[in-house]
Amino acid sequence: METNLFREHERNSADFLKEILNKEGFRLTSQRQKILELFNAEGGEHHLCAEEIHQKLAEQGEKISVSTVYRALHVMVNLGLLQELELAEERKYYELRSPVLHQHHHLVCVHCGEVNEFEDAIITQVSGHETQERGFSLLNSQFTVYGICPRCQGRYIN
């Protein structure tokens, strides 16, 4: 899938999602649309696990099983609409996939699980250089730093 398909204005469109799904032989179900809307929601969380997605949809009155959420996430990851992240032990999180030009990285607190995103041009440059040197084409790069956030430092270190 080409990265130019992920322009922000297109990603917010149900028609765009329907086009991508149809092209790959899938239907636009209301569940898939609702999950994508959660990620697109203004002020919504950027990193959600399947259980959080299920809970948020249930709070909105949606009748959807956790297994349906997992299946929908799997389809959207395979189509390149969402990105799967392993930010905590034995738990996968999901976020909207962004083009290479908008790469970001993650700083994760190992105590409370807080996730902060950051951008760093040097990391992006190194990723590009290393892939080029080895004959790869860069699709995405992730750099995750694990540490202890200031709030937890106050709780656990003092």
C-alpha positions as CSV (number, residue, x, y, z in Angstrom):
1,M,0.0,0.0,0.0
2,E,1.5,3.4,-0.9
3,T,2.1,5.9,1.8
4,N,0.4,8.7,-0.2
5,L,-2.9,6.9,0.6
6,F,-2.6,8.0,4.2
7,R,-3.0,11.7,3.7
8,E,-4.8,13.0,6.8
9,H,-7.9,14.4,5.0
10,E,-8.4,11.1,3.2
11,R,-8.0,8.9,6.3
12,N,-10.9,10.7,8.1
13,S,-13.3,9.8,5.3
14,A,-15.6,6.8,5.6
15,D,-15.5,6.7,1.7
16,F,-11.8,6.3,1.8
17,L,-12.0,3.5,4.3
18,K,-14.7,1.8,2.2
19,E,-12.5,2.2,-0.9
20,I,-9.5,0.6,0.7
21,L,-11.5,-2.3,2.2
22,N,-13.4,-3.0,-1.1
23,K,-10.1,-2.9,-3.0
24,E,-8.8,-5.7,-0.7
25,G,-12.0,-7.7,-0.8
26,F,-13.5,-6.6,2.6
27,R,-16.7,-4.8,3.5
28,L,-17.0,-1.6,5.5
29,T,-18.8,-2.9,8.5
30,S,-20.3,-0.5,11.1
31,Q,-17.8,-2.0,13.7
32,R,-14.8,-1.2,11.5
33,Q,-16.1,2.3,10.9
34,K,-16.7,2.9,14.6
35,I,-13.2,1.7,15.5
36,L,-11.6,4.0,13.0
37,E,-13.8,6.9,14.3
38,L,-12.4,6.3,17.8
39,F,-8.9,6.9,16.5
40,N,-10.1,9.9,14.5
41,A,-12.0,11.5,17.3
42,E,-10.7,14.9,18.2
43,G,-9.0,14.7,21.6
44,G,-9.1,10.9,21.5
45,E,-6.3,8.8,22.8
46,H,-3.7,7.9,20.3
47,H,-2.7,4.5,21.6
48,L,-5.5,2.1,22.4
49,C,-5.5,-1.6,23.2
50,A,-8.3,-3.9,22.0
51,E,-9.9,-3.9,25.5
52,E,-10.0,-0.1,25.7
53,I,-11.5,0.0,22.2
54,H,-14.2,-2.5,23.3
55,Q,-14.9,-0.5,26.5
56,K,-15.2,2.8,24.7
57,L,-17.5,1.4,22.1
58,A,-19.7,-0.2,24.8
59,E,-19.9,3.2,26.6
60,Q,-21.2,4.6,23.3
61,G,-23.9,1.9,23.3
62,E,-22.3,-0.2,20.6
63,K,-23.0,-4.0,20.9
64,I,-19.7,-5.5,19.8
65,S,-17.7,-8.4,21.1
66,V,-14.0,-8.3,22.0
67,S,-13.3,-10.9,19.4
68,T,-14.9,-8.7,16.7
69,V,-12.7,-5.9,17.8
70,Y,-9.6,-8.1,17.5
71,R,-10.7,-9.3,14.0
72,A,-11.4,-5.7,12.9
73,L,-8.0,-4.5,14.2
74,H,-6.2,-7.4,12.5
75,V,-7.8,-6.4,9.1
76,M,-7.0,-2.7,9.6
77,V,-3.4,-3.5,10.5
78,N,-3.0,-5.7,7.5
79,L,-4.4,-3.0,5.2
80,G,-2.0,-0.5,6.7
81,L,-4.7,1.8,8.2
82,L,-3.6,1.1,11.8
83,Q,-0.2,0.3,13.2
84,E,0.3,-2.3,15.9
85,L,2.7,-1.4,18.7
86,E,4.1,-3.5,21.6
87,L,4.6,-0.7,24.2
88,A,4.0,-2.9,27.3
89,E,4.6,-6.5,28.1
90,E,2.1,-8.8,26.6
91,R,-0.2,-6.0,25.5
92,K,-0.5,-4.6,22.0
93,Y,-1.6,-1.1,21.3
94,Y,-2.9,0.4,18.1
95,E,-2.6,3.8,16.5
96,L,-3.4,5.4,13.1
97,R,-0.6,4.7,10.7
98,S,1.2,7.9,9.6
99,P,3.3,8.4,6.5
100,V,7.1,8.1,6.7
101,L,7.3,11.9,6.7
102,H,5.5,12.1,10.0
103,Q,7.3,9.4,11.9
104,H,7.2,9.6,15.6
105,H,8.6,7.5,18.4
106,H,7.5,6.5,21.9
107,L,8.6,7.1,25.4
108,V,6.9,4.6,27.7
109,C,6.8,4.6,31.5
110,V,7.4,1.0,32.8
111,H,5.4,1.7,36.0
112,C,2.2,3.3,34.9
113,G,2.2,2.7,31.1
114,E,2.1,6.4,30.2
115,V,3.1,6.9,26.5
116,N,4.6,10.1,25.2
117,E,5.2,10.6,21.5
118,F,8.2,12.5,20.2
119,E,9.8,13.3,16.8
120,D,13.5,13.3,16.2
121,A,15.0,14.1,12.8
122,I,18.2,12.3,13.6
123,I,16.4,9.0,14.3
124,T,14.5,9.4,11.0
125,Q,17.8,10.1,9.2
126,V,19.6,7.1,10.7
127,S,16.6,4.9,9.8
128,G,16.7,6.1,6.2
129,H,20.5,5.8,5.9
130,E,20.6,2.3,7.4
131,T,17.8,1.0,5.2
132,Q,19.4,2.5,2.1
133,E,22.8,1.1,3.0
134,R,21.3,-2.4,3.2
135,G,19.2,-2.1,0.0
136,F,15.9,-1.8,1.9
137,S,13.0,0.6,1.2
138,L,12.0,2.4,4.3
139,L,8.3,1.9,5.1
140,N,8.3,2.8,8.8
141,S,10.6,2.9,11.8
142,Q,9.8,2.8,15.4
143,F,12.0,3.8,18.3
144,T,10.7,3.1,21.8
145,V,12.4,4.2,24.9
146,Y,11.4,2.7,28.2
147,G,11.8,4.6,31.4
148,I,10.1,6.0,34.5
149,C,7.9,9.1,34.1
150,P,8.3,12.1,36.6
151,R,5.1,11.2,38.4
152,C,6.2,7.6,39.1
153,Q,9.7,8.7,40.0
154,G,8.2,10.7,42.8
155,R,6.2,7.6,43.9
156,Y,8.7,4.9,43.6
157,I,12.2,6.4,43.8
158,N,12.0,8.9,46.7
